[in-house]
């Protein structure tokens, strides 16, 4: 019985991962042509995350963004160049000329707000699902997620 349940859970995890991958592939680029008039570009989820972080952290620089996004400074520089090219951010020199300060343009602020709204909606959806479980079930889910995360790190 226990092994059957474990096999069922594994099949459902594989199915969940597959569904997540399909959704991610479809939504990996966020097309804003319907939202902002006369603007047509696509943004990766990482770029949207960066816009949101810049929005919530005034006077953000590349070092800070690198830390918050957990990616290298060269990767942040490439990301910043793309966002600047799309006129979603402005980059200015800090007091130290080597420091680059990143700020959102008005279009960048709109996108950051939309990203934050979508994030809130997703969180609400997760909470709605979790509300259907009692405390002991939630503890089991937490234990499973912790073990899964640890396994992925090893």
Secondary structure, DSSP 8 states (H G I E B T S, - for coil): -HHHHHHHHHHHHHHHHHHHHHHHHHHSEEE-TTTSTT---EEEHHHHHHHHHHHHSSSEEHHHHHHHHTS-HHHHHHHHHHHHHTTSEEEEE-SSTT-EEEEE-HHHHHHHHHHHHHHHHHHHHHHHHHTTS-HHHHHHHHHHHHHHHHHHH-
